Amino acid sequence: MPEPQIERFENVWDALEKTAFDAQRMRIKSDMMITIEKIIRSRGLTQAEAAAQCGVTQPRISDLFRGKIEKFSIDALLDMLTALRCTVTFAVKA
């Protein structure tokens, strides 16, 4: 009996998303969410304090901490990073 073929992926998003475009968007959102959570924790902010600083509700920060990635757009995450006084840069590779 032949061995089953095992498909390998670069990361979890490549495995979960239907297109490379969608996988890239999810990677970006995931990285942004992780960064925001790290900033909030490193500053010792409560979720309520972080929400006030970011201009969102505490349940919104809770969604971020629980990894509810589908609830966030890249624009919303960029706004949160800006509200946290972060400088955001990006690199584009062809």
N, C-alpha and C positions, 0 to 999 in steps of 0.2 A: 504494500500500500504506500503511495507517495506521501511525502511529508507535506503538511499544509503550508501554503505560502503565507508568510508573515510580512505585512506591510509596515514599513518603518517611516516615522515622521520626524522632522526637525524639532517640533514642539507640539504641545497639546492642541493648540489652535489649528494647526495644519490638519490634524486628525479630525477635529470636530466640525470645522467649517467647510462649506461646499466649494468655495472658491478661494484662491490665493488672496484676492482683494479682501474678502471678509475675514480671513485669518489674520491679515496684516492689521486691519482695523481693530480686531480683538486684542492683538498683542500690544498695540499702542494704548488702548484703553486700560488694559490690565497693568501695564507699566505705570501709567499715570495714577491709577487708583492705589497701587502699592506705594508709590512715592508720597501721595497725599497722606495716607495712613501713617507712614513713617514720620513725616513732618509733624503731624498732630501728636503722635506719641512722644517724639523727641522733645517737643515743646511742653509736654505735660498738660496739654489741654484736655478738658472734659469734652464729651461729644457736644454738649450744649454750647460751650465756649467756642469750639471749632465751628459749629454751625453759625453762630453769631458773626464770627470773623469772616466766614465764607459767604454769608448772605443766603444761607439755606436753613432748612429745619433740622432739628436734632434727628428725626427719623431718617432724613436723607443721609446724614453722616453715618447712622447705624447701617443703612443699606450699603454704603461704601465699605464699612468695616466687615460686613458679612459677604462681600464679594458679589453683590447683585449687579453684575456688569451690564446686564441688559437694560437697566434703569438709567444708565448714564450715556450721554453723548460725549464725543471728544471736546466739543465746544464747552459743555458744562464743566468738564474736568479741567479744561484750560482756565475757565473763569475762576474755579476754586483755587487752582495753583497761583493765579495772579492775586487773588484776594489774600492768600497766605504770604504774599510778598516774595514770591519765587520768580526767578528769571528763567524763562523757558526757552531753550534752543532746540533745534532739531537738525538732523543731517539727512540729506537725500542721496541715495546711491543709485546710479543708473544700472 
